[in-house]
Amino acid sequence: MGTLRITAPRSTSDLFSVLVPVFRRAYPDVVLEVSLDDATIDLVAAGYDAGIRLGESVEKDMVAIRLTPEITWSVVGAPSYFAKTGRPKTPEELVRHQAIRYRFLSSQTLHRWGFKRGKREFLVDVRGGLIVNDRGLLIDFAVKGLGLAYVSDREVQSHVAAGRLEPLLRSYIPCDAGLYLYFPEHSQTQLKLRMFIDMVRKMTAQLPGVKTGYAPLVANTLTGKRKRSS
């Protein structure tokens, strides 16, 4: 019984469309509040019981459970855009293209497009006349042929499958750790959260490449990324 508050990025709406109906049927007395927000959230201060974020974004003192395999990224564009401009073959060629840039809600900084070649990681300062702070709008503008977008493959899988977007430069972009369900250690004593955790673990364990389990995340101070402790 009671209310269970979960925060997650907008790109996870497909996960909730599968999880929520099953949870509601099993636990109708629990009020489930889902808030989709791409901004960085202080879980405790905002009063959430748990959240879903990329592993790199989870605070190091949280307990985390893997939901997805590593997430791959691409630069995508519409066939209509490539018909006019051609396709960039290397990250460096992006400076001659129109990019649709993304501004983070919390920090208000622009996302810088990161790439790798061998063991070397580098940034490309792309240019473009469109800046957005919403992932859905970013993808919609790319579908309309207004420029290139730097997105996770899971965000645009339906558009790629339908031929509305074409992915490029995937081999140049480092993977992310994947999505994690996370929560403060003391919160796992709540029965409603325990039930939600158990259901998430059972359902996501069926996905290829997913290894569920509790894993405290620790910060890698050299790279600014986070990794699971062994």
N, C-alpha and C positions, 0 to 999 in steps of 0.2 A: 504494500500500500504506500501512498505518498506520491510525491512528485520527483521525477528523475530528469535533470536538466543536462543536455548534451550540446556542446558547441562543435562545429566542424566547418571546413571550407565549402563553398558552394559546389565545387567540383565533385563532392561526395554524395550528391543527391541521389545518384543511381544506387549507391550502397544502402541508403536509408529506404529507398523504395522497396527493397527486398527484405530488409531486417525488420522494419517497423510493423508491417502487417502480421508477421509471425509473432513478434513480441506482444502486440496488442491482443491477439487471440489467446495467448498463453497467460497473460497477466493483465486482465481488463481493469483491475483495481488500481493499477499504477498509472498516474498521469505522466505521459512522456512528452517533454518539451524539447524540441529540436531547433536550434538556432544556427542557421548557415551564415557564416561571416568569414571573409577572407583576411580580416585584420588579425594581428597577434592578440591573443586573449590571455589575461592573467586569470587562470582557472579559479583559484581560491577567491580572489578579490571580487570577481564577477559573479560568484555564487553558483558556478557550474559543478556538477558531480563528476563529469568526465568530459574529455574532448577527443577529437580526431585531428591529427596533423601529420605532416611529413616528419619522419624521424629526426631530421636535422633541426626541426623547429620545436621539439619537445624539451621542456626544462629538464635539467639533469637530475633533479631530485624527485622526478615522477616515476611511477611504475608504468611500463608500456607493454602493450601486446600488439604484435604485428598483425595487420589486416591484409596487406597486399604484398606481392613481390616487389623488388626494386622497380622504380618507375623510370621509364625511358622518355626522352624528350626529342622533339624535332623542330625544325623551322618549317612552317607550312604556308602554302599559298594556294590560291584558286587557279584552275586552268586558265581562266580569262586573264589573270595577272601575268602568268608565265608566257602566254601567247604574245603579250606586248613587250615583255622585258627579257625573256629568257630565264634560265634557271641558274642560280649561283652554284658553282661546283666546289667552292671552298669557303670557309667562314670569312676570309678577307674580302671576298667579292661582295659581301653584304653591304659594304659602304656605298655601293653604286645602286642600291635598291631602296624602295620605300618600306620602312618598318612601321608597324603599329606597336607603339611602346606602351608598357604597363607601369602605372604608378602605384606603389604599395600604400594601402590605406593607413597603416599605423605609422610608418616612418616618413611617408610622403616622398620617398626617394624613387627614382626611376630604376626599373629592373635593367641591369646590365647583362648583355647576352654572353654567357660563358661557354667556352669550348676547350677541347683538349686535342693535342697532337702528340701521340706517344705518351710520355710521362709529363709533358709540359701542358699546363693549363693557362689559358689566356682569355682576355675579354675583347670584344669587338664593339666599338662605339657606333651603333647603328643610327641612322637618321630617318626622319619621317615627319609628316605633318599631322599625325593623329596620336593622341595620348589618352588612355582610358584607365579607370581604376576598377573595372569590372571584367571578370574573366569571360562571361557570356558575351559581352559586347565586343571584347577583343576577338573572339572567334567569329562572331557574326560579321564583323567588318572584313576579316580575312576571307570568309566565304563570299562576300560581295566583291572581292577582287581589289580592295582598297590598299592592300599592302601585305607584307609578310608578318607572321606572328611566331613567337617562340613559346611553345606549349608542350604540355605532357601528352604523350600518345593516348593515354586513357581519356583525356578531355575531348579529343577530336576523333575517336575511333569510328563513330557513326558517320561523320562527314567524310572521312577517308574511305570507308567502305562504300559509300554512295558516290565517290568520285568528285565530291564538292571541294575537297582539299587534297593536296599532294604533299607528303612529307619529304623533307630534304635534310641532309647533313646530320642524320641521326648518329652516324659513327663518330662524329666529332664532339658529341655532347655527353658529358658524364651523367651517369644514372644517379637518381636520388635513392635514399634508403627505403622508400616505400611509406605507406600510410600506417600509422599506429593509433590504437585506442590507448589513451593515457589518463591517469588519475592519481591523486595523492595517496600515499600508502595507507593512511588511516581510513580512507574512504571505502576500502574494500570490505570493511566490516558491515556495510549497509547491505541488507538482503536484496533490495531492489537493484542495486548496482551489480551485486554478485550474479543475479539472474541474467542481467543484460550482458555481462562479461561472458558468462558460460554460453549463452546463445550465439554471441558474436564469434567465439572461438570455434564452436561446432560448425557454424555455417561457413566461415572463411577457411577452415581446415580442408575443405573440399576443393578450394581453388588451387590450380597448379602452381608449384613453387613456393607455397606459403608454409612457413613453419611457425606455428603459434606457440606462445609461451611467455612467461613473465620475464622481462629483461629491463633492469634499470639502465637508463641512458646516461652516458657520461660525456662531457664536452671534450672535444679534441682542440686544445688551445692553439695548436700550430696552424690548423687549416680553417678554424671557425666552424667546422662541421661537427656533427655528433655521430657517435658510433655506439653500438651495443657492447656492453662489457661481456667478457666471456665467462 
